[in-house]
């Protein structure tokens, strides 16, 4: 039995300790947002946040999560980066997007005003064959601008107009 917190709710996981987190999320908890891609932690389709850090759930055994907090795309909502992805039409097929959004949200939590090169580096480990990478980068930058904008003025904290 492994005790973890998933999307804010304490969970007692009754699975083989070596079971990948992805299988527990999808098969035991019914959380389908993280997707199986490569099974090696290399493509990013299965990324979730563990204690605020994006990790591949396909090769993270549940034993390693004892006492930790896991956030999936289902527990992230609502987040400004999700709306920015919609606004920028940054998703094509959508298969990789949940993992990318989880990494982007973690980046924005650490650095709410990332530059495009910073976003590109943070998302570099994610594979997307649809060709929407530039729109994804633009969406993350815009989400950060919105997150740091002064609500009464619409002016971002850095002094740029956010309109």
N, C-alpha and C positions, 0 to 999 in steps of 0.2 A: 504494500500500500504506500503510495507516494502522495503527500499533501502539497498541493500547489494552489495558487489563486489564478483563476482564468477569467479575464474580463471583469475583475472586481469581486468575483464570487469564489469562496473557498471550495476546493474540490478534493476529494479523496479518490485517487486514481488506483483502481484495482486492475493492474496490467503487469505483464512481465516487465521488470525494471529496464530491460534493454529495448523495449518497444519505442520506436521513434515517436516523438511528440506529434508529428503530423497525423499518424494513424489514430492516436488517442483523440486528437481534436476532431477529426472527421468521423471516425467510426464510433467512438464512445460518447462524445459530447455533441455530435451533430453540427459542428461548426465547419462549414464547407468553404469558407473564404480562402484559406491557404490551400494551394493546389500542388499536386505531385508533378514535378517536372523531370529532373534528372535523377533524383534519389541520392545524389552525392553532395548536396549543399553548394552546387556550383552555378545554378541558373537563376535562383532568386524567387521562383514562383511560390515557394512555400514559406517565405520569410514572415516571421512574427516578431514581436518585441518581448524580450525576457529582461525584466528589470530595466526597461527603457532602451535596451540595445537590440538592434535587428539581428536575428539569428535564423539560420535555416532549420525549419522544424523537421525536415525529412531525415536529418542525421543527428538530431539532438535526442539522446535517450531520456526517457522520463525520469530515471533515477537521478539525473544531474539537475533536476528542477526542484527538488525538495525545498520547500519553504520560499520559493521564488514566485514572482508575479509574471504571468503571461498575458499579453494583450494581442488579440487577433483583429483582423479588419472589422469583425462584427462588434468588437468592444471599443473601437477607435471612434466611431461615429458619435456626433458629427465633428469633423475636423476640417479646418479651412483648406487643406490640401485636396480633400475630396471634391469640394466645390470648384476649386481651381482646375482640377483635371476635367471636370465637366465643362467649365467655361472655355477651356483651351482645346477641347476635343482631343485630349491627350491619350485617349485609349482607343485602340483599334479592336482587336479580337477580345481583349480583356483578360486573357489567360495569365499574363505576368503582372497585371496591374496591381492586384492586391499586395503582392510582395513589394513592389516598387513604392506603393503608397506607404506601407509600413516603414520602409527605410527613409522615405522622404519626411514622414512625420517625426521620426527620431532625429533626423538632421535638424529640422526646424525647432525641435525642443532644445537642442544644443546651440543652434545658431539661427535665430529667427530672421536674419538678413543675409542669407548666403548669396554669393555671386554665382553666375552660371557655371564657371569652371569648378567651383566647390560642389555644386549640385551634381555635375557630371562625374566628378570623382566619387561622390557618395553613392551614386547609382550605377557605377561602372560594373559592379559584380552581377548586375541583373541582365539577363538576356531577353531581348525583345526583337522579334523578326519582322515586326510590322512597320518599322521605320518611323515611329512616332517619338523618337528620343528627344528631338529638339522641342517638340510641343510639351513633353513631360518636364524637361528642364525649365522651360518658360513657365509652366504651371506652378512648379515648386517655388521659383523666384517670386512669382506674383502672390502666392499664398503667404510667403514670408512678409512681403510688403503689406498685405492686408492685415496680417497679424500684428504688425508694429505700427499701423496707422493710428493717428490720434482720431478717435471716433467723431469728435465734434468738428474737426477741420477737414478730414479727408487727406491730410498731409502726412506722409510717412515720417517715421522718427528721424530718418536721415535727411529730411527736408524736401524730398521729391514729391510732386503732386501724385496722388494715387487715384486717378480718375480715368 
